[in-house]
Amino acid sequence: MDLEQEQLMEMSMMTQKSLEEQRLVMHYQPIVARPSNSGSLEQGVLGFEALIRLQHPQRGLLTPTFFSEALDHPRLARRIGCFVLDAVLTQGEQWHQAGLPLRLSMNVSARHLLDPEFLNDLRYALAAHPGMPPEYCEIEVTESAPMQDFRKAQVTLQDCNSMGLRIALDDFGTGNASLSYLQKLPAQTIKIDQSFVRDILNDPRDFAIVAGVAKTARMLGLEVIAEGVETIGHLQLLETLDCPAMQGYLFSRPMPSEIVASWVKSFNMHNYIDKLASHLNNFPNVSDAGFLVAHHLRVQASVKYLQGEGSLPERILGIEDAKGCHLALWLDQLFDHASLPAEVDNLHQRLHQILSDNVSHCGSPKSLQLAEELLETNAHLMEVLDLYLKGSSKNSPFPVKCREPIRRESNHGRTGRANRILPRIPPVAGTGFAGRRPAAAQSAHSLGTLPPNSGECAEGQTQRAGREEALRPDAALQDDGSAATA
Protein backbone atom coordinates (compact mmCIF):
# COMPACT_ATOMS: atom_id res chain seq x y z
CA MET A 1 0.00 0.00 0.00
CA ASP A 2 1.45 3.34 -1.03
CA LEU A 3 1.44 6.46 1.11
CA GLU A 4 -1.54 8.07 -0.64
CA GLN A 5 -3.77 5.02 -0.13
CA GLU A 6 -2.66 4.78 3.48
CA GLN A 7 -3.59 8.42 4.10
CA LEU A 8 -6.98 7.94 2.43
CA MET A 9 -7.71 4.90 4.61
CA GLU A 10 -6.68 6.83 7.71
CA MET A 11 -8.91 9.75 6.69
CA SER A 12 -11.87 7.45 6.08
CA MET A 13 -11.44 5.69 9.41
CA MET A 14 -11.21 9.03 11.23
CA THR A 15 -14.37 10.29 9.53
CA GLN A 16 -16.30 7.06 10.14
CA LYS A 17 -15.36 7.07 13.82
CA SER A 18 -16.39 10.71 14.14
CA LEU A 19 -19.75 9.93 12.55
CA GLU A 20 -20.34 7.05 14.94
CA GLU A 21 -19.29 9.12 17.95
CA GLN A 22 -21.44 12.08 16.85
CA ARG A 23 -18.45 14.35 16.38
CA LEU A 24 -19.55 15.56 12.96
CA VAL A 25 -21.21 18.94 13.37
CA MET A 26 -22.77 21.54 11.09
CA HIS A 27 -21.69 25.17 10.94
CA TYR A 28 -23.58 27.83 9.01
CA GLN A 29 -22.28 30.64 6.81
CA PRO A 30 -24.65 33.46 5.84
CA ILE A 31 -25.59 34.36 2.29
CA VAL A 32 -26.53 38.01 2.12
CA ALA A 33 -28.11 40.26 -0.46
CA ARG A 34 -29.37 43.77 -0.91
CA PRO A 35 -32.36 44.39 1.34
CA SER A 36 -35.85 43.58 0.16
CA ASN A 37 -39.26 44.57 1.45
CA SER A 38 -40.19 41.16 2.81
CA GLY A 39 -38.96 38.49 5.20
CA SER A 40 -35.49 38.33 6.62
CA LEU A 41 -34.16 40.10 3.53
CA GLU A 42 -35.17 43.34 5.25
CA GLN A 43 -31.81 43.02 6.94
CA GLY A 44 -30.13 41.49 3.90
CA VAL A 45 -29.95 37.85 5.07
CA LEU A 46 -30.89 35.57 2.20
CA GLY A 47 -30.13 32.32 4.02
CA PHE A 48 -27.29 30.10 5.25
CA GLU A 49 -25.13 27.41 3.74
CA ALA A 50 -24.69 24.39 6.02
CA LEU A 51 -21.05 23.29 6.13
CA ILE A 52 -19.84 20.08 7.76
CA ARG A 53 -17.07 20.09 10.36
CA LEU A 54 -15.29 17.36 12.31
CA GLN A 55 -14.61 17.83 16.01
CA HIS A 56 -11.32 16.00 16.54
CA PRO A 57 -10.39 15.17 20.16
CA GLN A 58 -6.77 16.28 19.71
CA ARG A 59 -6.73 18.52 16.63
CA GLY A 60 -9.86 20.51 17.36
CA LEU A 61 -12.43 21.60 14.78
CA LEU A 62 -11.45 20.43 11.30
CA THR A 63 -12.79 21.73 7.99
CA PRO A 64 -13.42 19.36 5.05
CA THR A 65 -9.93 20.19 3.78
CA PHE A 66 -8.75 17.45 6.15
CA PHE A 67 -11.35 14.79 5.27
CA SER A 68 -12.95 15.80 1.96
CA GLU A 69 -12.23 12.54 0.12
CA ALA A 70 -13.95 10.55 2.87
CA LEU A 71 -17.19 12.45 2.24
CA ASP A 72 -17.57 10.70 -1.11
CA HIS A 73 -16.24 7.33 0.02
CA PRO A 74 -18.42 4.39 -1.13
CA ARG A 75 -19.01 3.22 2.44
CA LEU A 76 -19.59 6.68 3.91
CA ALA A 77 -21.18 8.96 1.32
CA ARG A 78 -24.80 7.95 1.93
CA ARG A 79 -24.42 7.72 5.72
CA ILE A 80 -22.88 11.17 5.91
CA GLY A 81 -25.45 12.52 3.45
CA CYS A 82 -28.33 11.26 5.60
CA PHE A 83 -26.69 12.80 8.67
CA VAL A 84 -26.46 16.17 6.91
CA LEU A 85 -30.09 16.05 5.77
CA ASP A 86 -31.35 15.23 9.25
CA ALA A 87 -29.10 17.71 11.07
CA VAL A 88 -29.87 20.64 8.76
CA LEU A 89 -33.63 20.01 8.55
CA THR A 90 -33.82 19.57 12.32
CA GLN A 91 -32.07 22.89 12.83
CA GLY A 92 -34.12 24.63 10.17
CA GLU A 93 -37.34 23.37 11.72
CA GLN A 94 -36.30 24.75 15.10
CA TRP A 95 -35.50 28.15 13.60
CA HIS A 96 -38.82 28.28 11.75
CA GLN A 97 -40.71 27.43 14.94
CA ALA A 98 -38.81 30.23 16.69
CA GLY A 99 -39.91 32.74 14.03
CA LEU A 100 -36.66 32.69 12.08
CA PRO A 101 -37.56 31.45 8.57
CA LEU A 102 -34.16 30.93 6.95
CA ARG A 103 -33.38 29.31 3.63
CA LEU A 104 -30.79 26.58 4.18
CA SER A 105 -28.45 25.13 1.57
CA MET A 106 -27.12 21.59 1.97
CA ASN A 107 -24.15 20.13 0.12
CA VAL A 108 -24.76 16.71 -1.41
CA SER A 109 -21.87 14.57 -2.59
CA ALA A 110 -21.87 13.18 -6.11
CA ARG A 111 -22.04 9.61 -4.86
CA HIS A 112 -25.06 10.24 -2.64
CA LEU A 113 -26.82 12.24 -5.35
CA LEU A 114 -26.49 9.32 -7.78
CA ASP A 115 -27.32 6.67 -5.16
CA PRO A 116 -30.58 4.81 -5.99
CA GLU A 117 -31.82 5.62 -2.49
CA PHE A 118 -31.11 9.35 -2.51
CA LEU A 119 -34.65 10.48 -3.29
CA ASN A 120 -36.05 8.12 -0.65
CA ASP A 121 -33.55 9.51 1.86
CA LEU A 122 -34.68 13.01 0.97
CA ARG A 123 -38.39 12.20 1.19
CA TYR A 124 -37.88 10.52 4.57
CA ALA A 125 -35.96 13.51 5.94
CA LEU A 126 -38.60 15.99 4.75
CA ALA A 127 -41.42 13.88 6.19
CA ALA A 128 -39.60 13.68 9.52
CA HIS A 129 -39.40 17.48 9.70
CA PRO A 130 -42.79 18.87 8.62
CA GLY A 131 -41.98 22.20 10.24
CA MET A 132 -39.28 22.89 7.63
CA PRO A 133 -40.99 23.90 4.36
CA PRO A 134 -39.30 22.34 1.29
CA GLU A 135 -39.21 25.73 -0.45
CA TYR A 136 -36.76 26.88 2.22
CA CYS A 137 -34.39 24.02 1.38
CA GLU A 138 -31.71 24.11 -1.29
CA ILE A 139 -29.59 21.22 -2.55
CA GLU A 140 -26.07 22.26 -3.55
CA VAL A 141 -24.15 20.08 -5.98
CA THR A 142 -20.77 20.83 -7.48
CA GLU A 143 -20.83 21.33 -11.23
CA SER A 144 -18.77 18.16 -11.71
CA ALA A 145 -21.18 15.86 -9.83
CA PRO A 146 -23.72 15.41 -12.67
CA MET A 147 -20.96 14.62 -15.17
CA GLN A 148 -20.61 11.11 -13.72
CA ASP A 149 -24.11 10.24 -14.95
CA PHE A 150 -25.70 13.31 -16.47
CA ARG A 151 -29.10 11.86 -17.33
CA LYS A 152 -29.58 10.29 -13.91
CA ALA A 153 -28.48 13.48 -12.15
CA GLN A 154 -30.82 15.53 -14.33
CA VAL A 155 -33.84 13.36 -13.48
CA THR A 156 -32.93 13.28 -9.77
CA LEU A 157 -32.62 17.06 -9.57
CA GLN A 158 -35.92 17.48 -11.44
CA ASP A 159 -37.54 15.26 -8.81
CA CYS A 160 -36.04 17.48 -6.11
CA ASN A 161 -37.64 20.48 -7.81
CA SER A 162 -40.94 18.61 -7.89
CA MET A 163 -40.75 18.23 -4.11
CA GLY A 164 -40.36 21.99 -3.83
CA LEU A 165 -36.61 22.16 -3.19
CA ARG A 166 -34.26 24.58 -4.92
CA ILE A 167 -31.10 23.46 -6.72
CA ALA A 168 -27.81 25.34 -6.67
CA LEU A 169 -24.73 24.65 -8.79
CA ASP A 170 -21.84 25.19 -6.39
CA ASP A 171 -18.24 26.18 -7.21
CA PHE A 172 -19.33 27.09 -10.74
CA GLY A 173 -16.41 27.54 -13.11
CA THR A 174 -13.97 25.18 -11.39
CA GLY A 175 -14.76 21.98 -13.26
CA ASN A 176 -15.07 20.82 -16.83
CA ALA A 177 -18.77 21.55 -17.09
CA SER A 178 -20.00 23.65 -19.99
CA LEU A 179 -22.55 26.43 -20.02
CA SER A 180 -25.04 23.87 -21.33
CA TYR A 181 -25.49 22.95 -17.66
CA LEU A 182 -27.38 26.19 -17.23
CA GLN A 183 -29.78 25.06 -19.94
CA LYS A 184 -30.15 21.38 -19.13
CA LEU A 185 -29.99 21.14 -15.34
CA PRO A 186 -32.98 22.34 -13.30
CA ALA A 187 -30.98 24.80 -11.21
CA GLN A 188 -32.28 28.03 -9.70
CA THR A 189 -28.97 29.31 -8.33
CA ILE A 190 -25.41 29.64 -9.62
CA LYS A 191 -22.62 30.09 -7.07
CA ILE A 192 -19.50 31.60 -8.68
CA ASP A 193 -16.48 29.93 -7.15
CA GLN A 194 -14.41 31.92 -4.68
CA SER A 195 -11.20 31.23 -6.62
CA PHE A 196 -12.45 33.70 -9.24
CA VAL A 197 -14.16 36.20 -6.94
CA ARG A 198 -11.27 36.60 -4.53
CA ASP A 199 -8.92 37.69 -7.28
CA ILE A 200 -11.13 40.11 -9.23
CA LEU A 201 -9.18 43.02 -7.73
CA ASN A 202 -5.84 41.61 -8.88
CA ASP A 203 -6.61 39.72 -12.06
CA PRO A 204 -8.76 41.41 -14.72
CA ARG A 205 -9.29 38.04 -16.40
CA ASP A 206 -11.03 36.72 -13.29
CA PHE A 207 -13.08 39.92 -13.22
CA ALA A 208 -14.09 39.28 -16.84
CA ILE A 209 -15.02 35.66 -16.08
CA VAL A 210 -17.16 36.66 -13.10
CA ALA A 211 -18.82 39.35 -15.22
CA GLY A 212 -19.54 36.86 -17.99
CA VAL A 213 -20.99 34.15 -15.76
CA ALA A 214 -23.06 36.65 -13.76
CA LYS A 215 -24.61 38.24 -16.82
CA THR A 216 -25.30 34.92 -18.55
CA ALA A 217 -26.97 33.51 -15.44
CA ARG A 218 -29.10 36.63 -14.96
CA MET A 219 -30.24 36.49 -18.58
CA LEU A 220 -31.38 32.91 -17.94
CA GLY A 221 -33.33 34.04 -14.88
CA LEU A 222 -31.02 32.38 -12.36
CA GLU A 223 -29.99 33.72 -8.98
CA VAL A 224 -26.25 34.48 -8.83
CA ILE A 225 -24.24 34.23 -5.60
CA ALA A 226 -20.61 35.34 -5.50
CA GLU A 227 -18.53 33.28 -3.05
CA GLY A 228 -15.31 34.49 -1.43
CA VAL A 229 -16.30 38.12 -0.79
CA GLU A 230 -13.71 39.28 1.73
CA THR A 231 -13.30 43.05 1.38
CA ILE A 232 -15.27 46.20 0.64
CA GLY A 233 -13.32 46.31 -2.62
CA HIS A 234 -14.87 42.99 -3.65
CA LEU A 235 -18.30 44.37 -2.75
CA GLN A 236 -17.58 47.51 -4.73
CA LEU A 237 -16.63 45.63 -7.89
CA LEU A 238 -19.56 43.22 -7.60
CA GLU A 239 -21.81 46.26 -7.51
CA THR A 240 -20.58 47.17 -10.98
CA LEU A 241 -21.63 43.69 -12.16
CA ASP A 242 -25.11 43.87 -10.62
CA CYS A 243 -24.38 40.82 -8.46
CA PRO A 244 -26.32 41.52 -5.24
CA ALA A 245 -26.12 38.10 -3.52
CA MET A 246 -22.82 37.33 -1.78
CA GLN A 247 -21.11 35.01 0.67
CA GLY A 248 -17.74 35.39 2.36
CA TYR A 249 -15.63 36.42 5.31
CA LEU A 250 -16.49 40.10 4.84
CA PHE A 251 -19.84 39.27 6.42
CA SER A 252 -19.05 36.24 8.57
CA ARG A 253 -17.12 33.02 8.84
CA PRO A 254 -19.14 29.81 9.27
CA MET A 255 -20.63 29.77 12.76
CA PRO A 256 -22.17 27.17 15.10
CA SER A 257 -25.95 27.01 15.10
CA GLU A 258 -26.15 28.40 18.63
CA ILE A 259 -25.16 31.90 17.58
CA VAL A 260 -27.02 32.15 14.27
CA ALA A 261 -30.16 33.74 15.73
CA SER A 262 -28.22 36.47 17.54
CA TRP A 263 -26.07 37.09 14.45
CA VAL A 264 -29.13 37.54 12.26
CA LYS A 265 -30.64 39.92 14.79
CA SER A 266 -27.52 42.09 14.87
CA PHE A 267 -26.68 41.96 11.16
CA ASN A 268 -27.84 44.73 8.88
CA MET A 269 -26.78 44.92 5.24
CA HIS A 270 -27.30 48.67 5.31
CA ASN A 271 -24.09 48.94 7.34
CA TYR A 272 -22.16 47.55 4.38
CA ILE A 273 -24.12 49.62 1.89
CA ASP A 274 -23.25 52.71 3.93
CA LYS A 275 -19.56 51.75 3.79
CA LEU A 276 -19.91 51.24 0.08
CA ALA A 277 -21.56 54.62 -0.31
CA SER A 278 -18.70 56.28 1.56
CA HIS A 279 -16.32 54.77 -1.01
CA LEU A 280 -18.47 55.83 -3.92
CA ASN A 281 -19.92 59.18 -2.86
CA ASN A 282 -17.85 60.91 -5.54
CA PHE A 283 -18.21 58.16 -8.11
CA PRO A 284 -21.58 58.27 -9.92
CA ASN A 285 -22.45 55.68 -12.57
CA VAL A 286 -19.83 53.19 -11.40
CA SER A 287 -22.03 50.32 -12.60
CA ASP A 288 -20.76 51.12 -16.09
CA ALA A 289 -17.10 51.24 -15.13
CA GLY A 290 -16.01 47.98 -13.51
CA PHE A 291 -12.50 47.93 -14.94
CA LEU A 292 -11.91 51.59 -14.14
CA VAL A 293 -13.26 51.13 -10.61
CA ALA A 294 -10.82 48.22 -10.18
CA HIS A 295 -8.01 50.43 -11.48
CA HIS A 296 -8.95 53.15 -9.01
CA LEU A 297 -9.07 50.69 -6.09
CA ARG A 298 -5.62 49.37 -6.99
CA VAL A 299 -4.21 52.89 -7.14
CA GLN A 300 -5.73 53.60 -3.72
CA ALA A 301 -4.28 50.39 -2.27
CA SER A 302 -0.86 51.18 -3.75
CA VAL A 303 -0.90 54.66 -2.22
CA LYS A 304 -1.74 53.21 1.19
CA TYR A 305 1.06 50.69 0.77
CA LEU A 306 3.58 53.47 0.09
CA GLN A 307 2.23 55.31 3.12
CA GLY A 308 2.95 52.27 5.27
CA GLU A 309 -0.57 50.81 5.41
CA GLY A 310 -1.64 47.47 3.97
CA SER A 311 0.03 45.44 1.26
CA LEU A 312 0.82 46.07 -2.38
CA PRO A 313 -1.76 44.71 -4.85
CA GLU A 314 -0.61 41.72 -6.85
CA ARG A 315 0.55 41.82 -10.46
CA ILE A 316 2.01 45.31 -10.48
CA LEU A 317 5.78 44.91 -10.41
CA GLY A 318 6.12 42.28 -13.15
CA ILE A 319 7.59 43.19 -16.53
CA GLU A 320 4.37 42.28 -18.35
CA ASP A 321 1.92 43.46 -15.69
CA ALA A 322 1.32 46.86 -17.29
CA LYS A 323 0.07 45.04 -20.40
CA GLY A 324 -2.46 42.93 -18.53
CA CYS A 325 -3.87 45.11 -15.74
CA HIS A 326 -7.50 46.24 -15.55
CA LEU A 327 -6.79 49.59 -17.21
CA ALA A 328 -4.77 48.02 -20.02
CA LEU A 329 -7.52 45.57 -20.86
CA TRP A 330 -10.13 48.34 -20.84
CA LEU A 331 -7.98 50.44 -23.16
CA ASP A 332 -7.59 47.43 -25.46
CA GLN A 333 -11.31 47.56 -26.15
CA LEU A 334 -11.23 51.08 -27.59
CA PHE A 335 -11.95 50.74 -31.31
CA ASP A 336 -9.25 53.16 -32.43
CA HIS A 337 -6.67 52.01 -29.90
CA ALA A 338 -3.80 52.91 -32.25
CA SER A 339 -4.76 56.57 -32.13
CA LEU A 340 -4.38 56.82 -28.35
CA PRO A 341 -1.87 59.54 -27.45
CA ALA A 342 1.55 58.15 -26.64
CA GLU A 343 1.26 60.00 -23.34
CA VAL A 344 -1.43 57.52 -22.23
CA ASP A 345 0.96 54.60 -22.52
CA ASN A 346 3.83 56.58 -20.96
CA LEU A 347 1.75 57.61 -17.96
CA HIS A 348 0.36 54.12 -17.54
CA GLN A 349 3.85 52.64 -17.60
CA ARG A 350 4.97 55.26 -15.10
CA LEU A 351 2.25 54.18 -12.66
CA HIS A 352 3.79 50.73 -12.56
CA GLN A 353 7.36 52.06 -12.55
CA ILE A 354 6.73 54.31 -9.53
CA LEU A 355 6.08 51.26 -7.41
CA SER A 356 9.16 49.52 -8.78
CA ASP A 357 11.19 52.60 -7.83
CA ASN A 358 10.24 52.22 -4.17
CA VAL A 359 13.36 50.63 -2.72
CA SER A 360 13.03 52.26 0.70
CA HIS A 361 10.78 51.29 3.59
CA CYS A 362 7.11 52.06 3.16
CA GLY A 363 6.15 55.16 5.10
CA SER A 364 9.57 56.74 4.62
CA PRO A 365 9.85 60.26 3.18
CA LYS A 366 10.87 58.77 -0.17
CA SER A 367 7.82 56.46 -0.22
CA LEU A 368 5.47 59.28 0.75
CA GLN A 369 6.88 61.34 -2.12
CA LEU A 370 6.24 58.45 -4.50
CA ALA A 371 2.68 58.13 -3.18
CA GLU A 372 2.06 61.76 -4.12
CA GLU A 373 3.59 61.16 -7.54
CA LEU A 374 1.38 58.11 -8.02
CA LEU A 375 -1.77 60.13 -7.36
CA GLU A 376 -0.65 62.99 -9.58
CA THR A 377 0.35 60.66 -12.41
CA ASN A 378 -2.99 58.85 -12.27
CA ALA A 379 -4.89 62.16 -12.28
CA HIS A 380 -2.86 63.31 -15.28
CA LEU A 381 -3.55 60.02 -17.07
CA MET A 382 -7.30 60.41 -16.55
CA GLU A 383 -7.16 63.98 -17.87
CA VAL A 384 -5.35 62.87 -21.02
CA LEU A 385 -7.90 60.12 -21.55
CA ASP A 386 -10.71 62.61 -21.08
CA LEU A 387 -9.27 64.93 -23.71
CA TYR A 388 -8.82 62.01 -26.09
CA LEU A 389 -12.44 60.92 -25.67
CA LYS A 390 -13.61 64.49 -26.18
CA GLY A 391 -11.67 64.70 -29.42
CA SER A 392 -12.94 61.30 -30.60
CA SER A 393 -16.55 62.31 -30.10
CA LYS A 394 -16.15 65.67 -31.89
CA ASN A 395 -14.34 64.21 -34.89
CA SER A 396 -16.85 61.46 -35.59
CA PRO A 397 -20.65 61.43 -35.92
CA PHE A 398 -20.62 57.80 -34.86
CA PRO A 399 -20.50 56.32 -31.37
CA VAL A 400 -17.20 55.38 -29.79
CA LYS A 401 -16.80 51.69 -30.57
CA CYS A 402 -14.81 48.84 -29.17
CA ARG A 403 -12.75 46.52 -31.26
CA GLU A 404 -12.97 42.77 -31.06
CA PRO A 405 -11.18 41.21 -28.06
CA ILE A 406 -7.83 39.56 -28.41
CA ARG A 407 -6.95 36.09 -27.19
CA ARG A 408 -4.65 36.11 -24.21
CA GLU A 409 -2.81 33.33 -22.47
CA SER A 410 -2.11 33.35 -18.78
CA ASN A 411 1.35 34.66 -17.87
CA HIS A 412 1.14 33.44 -14.33
CA GLY A 413 1.26 29.70 -14.81
CA ARG A 414 -1.49 28.83 -12.39
CA THR A 415 -2.18 25.11 -12.50
CA GLY A 416 -5.20 24.17 -14.57
CA ARG A 417 -5.94 27.73 -15.58
CA ALA A 418 -2.95 28.70 -17.70
CA ASN A 419 -4.62 27.89 -21.00
CA ARG A 420 -7.88 29.70 -20.45
CA ILE A 421 -8.78 32.26 -23.10
CA LEU A 422 -9.80 35.67 -21.91
CA PRO A 423 -13.55 36.20 -22.38
CA ARG A 424 -14.68 39.33 -24.13
CA ILE A 425 -14.21 42.21 -21.72
CA PRO A 426 -17.35 44.16 -20.83
CA PRO A 427 -16.49 47.68 -22.03
CA VAL A 428 -17.93 50.78 -20.43
CA ALA A 429 -21.50 51.14 -21.60
CA GLY A 430 -22.64 54.30 -23.40
CA THR A 431 -25.20 56.69 -22.00
CA GLY A 432 -26.78 58.55 -24.91
CA PHE A 433 -26.56 59.99 -28.39
CA ALA A 434 -24.30 62.82 -29.56
CA GLY A 435 -24.29 65.75 -27.21
CA ARG A 436 -24.17 63.63 -24.05
CA ARG A 437 -21.21 62.68 -21.91
CA PRO A 438 -19.48 59.44 -22.94
CA ALA A 439 -19.70 56.57 -20.51
CA ALA A 440 -15.93 56.35 -20.34
CA ALA A 441 -15.74 60.00 -19.41
CA GLN A 442 -18.44 59.43 -16.80
CA SER A 443 -16.33 56.61 -15.45
CA ALA A 444 -13.30 58.84 -15.28
CA HIS A 445 -15.38 61.45 -13.46
CA SER A 446 -16.53 58.71 -11.11
CA LEU A 447 -12.93 58.11 -10.13
CA GLY A 448 -12.67 61.67 -8.95
CA THR A 449 -9.73 62.42 -11.24
CA LEU A 450 -11.31 64.51 -14.00
CA PRO A 451 -12.68 68.05 -14.04
CA PRO A 452 -16.51 68.32 -13.87
CA ASN A 453 -16.96 69.61 -17.45
CA SER A 454 -16.12 66.55 -19.46
CA GLY A 455 -16.32 66.21 -23.22
CA GLU A 456 -19.34 65.09 -25.20
CA CYS A 457 -19.69 61.77 -26.93
CA ALA A 458 -22.17 59.53 -28.69
CA GLU A 459 -23.50 56.31 -27.37
CA GLY A 460 -22.16 53.17 -28.83
CA GLN A 461 -20.14 51.06 -26.42
CA THR A 462 -22.02 47.88 -25.62
CA GLN A 463 -21.60 45.75 -22.53
CA ARG A 464 -20.26 42.29 -23.24
CA ALA A 465 -20.15 39.63 -20.57
CA GLY A 466 -18.19 36.90 -22.30
CA ARG A 467 -16.77 36.00 -25.63
CA GLU A 468 -19.21 34.43 -28.08
CA GLU A 469 -17.51 31.06 -27.89
CA ALA A 470 -17.97 30.95 -24.12
CA LEU A 471 -21.71 31.47 -24.56
CA ARG A 472 -22.10 28.42 -26.78
CA PRO A 473 -23.83 25.61 -24.86
CA ASP A 474 -20.90 23.26 -25.42
CA ALA A 475 -18.16 25.69 -24.42
CA ALA A 476 -16.41 24.76 -21.17
CA LEU A 477 -15.44 27.51 -18.78
CA GLN A 478 -12.17 26.05 -17.58
CA ASP A 479 -10.38 22.82 -16.95
CA ASP A 480 -8.83 22.70 -13.53
CA GLY A 481 -10.94 20.03 -11.89
CA SER A 482 -13.70 20.19 -9.33
CA ALA A 483 -13.72 21.03 -5.66
CA ALA A 484 -14.68 18.51 -3.02
CA THR A 485 -17.96 18.84 -1.20
CA ALA A 486 -17.64 21.23 1.72
Order of alpha helices (4+ residues) and beta strands (2+ residues): alpha-beta-beta-beta-alpha-beta-alpha-alpha-beta-alpha-beta-alpha-beta-alpha-alpha-beta-alpha-beta-beta-alpha-alpha-alpha-alpha-alpha-alpha-alpha-alpha-alpha
